[in-house]
């Protein structure tokens, strides 16, 4: 699954039939793909489950008849099960399903109808009771049932969208983490893998999509058809997919696999980029993993609408992606959009191996899916698109993880998951970004070739099975010939961020000697007793280029580095730790800043900012780095400087006269750094400029617009006004940034003009953007109008939650209070499985003490005790922001006054 913080022709029926026949042969239940051994299907006693043991699903035959207009469906499931222990009952997962009948058939035709069906809404289960005990053996469990089609991206759901021909409705499924149970009675846990044969009765004119190719399609009359999909390989329930709508499909072959992109009719031309890149990615992944992609087809399905919690989902062979994360619309898409589409593609396609072929046994090890897909996404982007220089963005991902990991509310990468709500909350920065950063560090420690060997062995050994983290570490240890697992355990089984303190360097005979001491970096627990890690460290002297390596363990290590001069620790930024230098070492690095590689400049800036804001260093050192960064620096380094200045600017935000005056003073300083960057970058793209320059341009316009820089405000408004008659005045590359500035500083008349545009717009991608803009105003009265509008039917049900969230970025108190006052209406507009996350996040940007009490009261009243992770994180963030304003900003004020003097 890709979190939210990331597109000609139909194949012939003959080709579909050939592919379907191939698929059926390749995945006959109980048979492995050539050269690949199935992992054991048995359930070890150590595996977590919320279902009674003793009955295991082997194969699902599933028939679905949806009624999109009525928002209901009928289902019939025939499930082949193995009974391991005699029993008079079978318990499986079912959520909001109505059972019409249930019976079980054994060998020789014996049959029992259920005596009683007992539903448990809290546990999301149905228990089928039988009069006679079921002996050990295999049975066919048959259930006829019905259910509801939702309007949010969970379970089987509908998405409505406008077209020039009128409003259309499409159906899709989204089952991760625990929502397959809302479309089929099932053992809805990742370790209960089985094969699936899906068939559907649907309108003849619509396209049905599943994980596998269509095996047959039969017209039934009355405008309906019966579509059967080929049988899937063994997989977890959450990877099952069904889609239905007025679709188009384009395909191309890559390494013997039919790669496709599916869009609503009229949008297929926007999918060409995704189709081409998917083909290249498939070839790359086949090579890297050493196990070829095993299904006959791989589709990416683009859907209108959006979710507040994910952008794409890795259903095996049928990746679901919202349009904004897959399609390139020439009227609005930017370079950043293009790169984000690529990272979404590479992330979800990596899941076809890490997650689909080999699946974590339970949600405790979710990072085996998400951390690895994030790492693979970054690694592959660097390899196949070196011109984007995305290696530098890895520092930002690591920083995002460390920011969360340094608060008392953090958790280990491998965490104990007990409930559905906790599983939903596990999709966070620790699972994704910290998981990715730890993998990158370990890969650097053992070497890229050794790491790939371990990954290949892991894939071959566990294909079609389930694993825990130690299954991977065993392969890494074996390939590396050393106990890498000891390091991995330190970084995945305990929370927190190591901190390496570097002593004063001593240079002798052409070598620099330092002592490294390990403690722990914390933003809100300065007196916390530090945990202990085994930390791989890489260091070099500036200009020497010869790195030295050491493993810091038991809290200390001595390091000898070739050469003399400024010493840089964490060269290449592969390490997951903060670095604190002695004063002389810090000054030497600051003096050598322009000689550092861009990725190390980013690392030094990140460490300096974080340590300063946590009170471990004087902020003056960080501010001097920002001030001294030359305009000749890499565009991504300049972007980091701009983002840091903007972050500090926003920390000053407040309604008091004092807050406004202090923020204005900091803004003047920030603009003295940012305006020359804008002048150098310019408003117009230059021929042959690097993609990172285009990205920097948009970022500078947005940040300077946020600060109210007069020149940017004037030019953004001029271009917006001119675009009403001359579209070239606001090119696609700048459209988002310009409109963002205009909307943020809009008056009532401009807001109404944007509102009228949103009402008239028929293209979902553009329409979504316009409704977001209506919620982006600095003006509290206009923000209130946006909140009121969000709860009407006008924006569309998937835009409502996004608008409220957008308001919360600027007016968190307003958005949070509004949500509490309209809680049932808000709940109806967000994914049911994510309700415990949404409202607490509305408060996350606040720095008001009274918000803490309100948030805690909300959690107490509305959230189960085990589902308060996001509420606790928001409270911790608010407390830290209050502390930062009280204890850190005065030092920045003093530095600014000194500069002015």
Secondary structure, 3 states (H helix, E strand, C coil): CEECCCCCCCCCHHHHHHHHHHHHHHCCCCCCCCCCCCCCCCCCCCCCCCCCCCEEEEEEEEEEEEECCCCEEEEEEEEEEEECCCEEEEEEECCCCEEEEEEEECHHHCEEECCEEEEECCCCEEEEEEEEEECCEEEEEEEEEEEECECCCCEEEEEEEEECCEEEEEEEEECCCCCHHHCCCECCCCCCCEEEEEEEEEECCCEEEECCCEEEEEEEECCEEEEEECCCCCECHHHCCEEEECEEEEEEEECCEEEEEEEECCCHHHHHHHHHHHHHHHHHHHHHHCCCCCCCEEEEEEECCCCCCEEEECCCCEEEEEHHHCCCCCCCCCHHHHHHHHHHHHHHHHHCCECCCEEECCHHHCHHHHHHHHHHHHHHHHHHCHHHCHHHHHHHHHHHHHHHHCCCCCCCCCCCCCCHHHHHHCCCHHHHHHHHHHHHHHHHHHCHHHHHHHHHHHHHHHCCCEECHHHHHHHHHHHHCCCHHHHHHHHHCCCCEEEEEECCCEEECCEEEEEEEEEEECCCCCCCCCCCCCEEEEEEECCCCCCEEEEEECCEEEEEEECCCCEEECHHHCCCEEEEECHHHHHHHHHCHHHCCHHHHHHHHHHHHHHHHCCCCCHHHHHHHHHHCCCCCCHHHHHHHHHHHHHHHHHCCCCCHHHHHHHHHHHHHHHHHHHHHHHHHCCCCCCCCCHHHHHHHHHHHHHHHHCCCHHHHHHHHHHHHHHCCCHHHHCHHHHHHHHHHHHHCCCHHHHHHHHHHHHHCCCHHHHHHHHHHHCCCCCHHHHHHHHHHHCCCCCCHHHHHHHHHHHHHHCHHHHHHHHHHCHHHHHCCCCHHHHHHHHHHHCCCCCCHHHHHHHHHHHHHHCCHHHCHHHHHHHHHHHHHHHHHHHCHHHHHHHHHHHHC
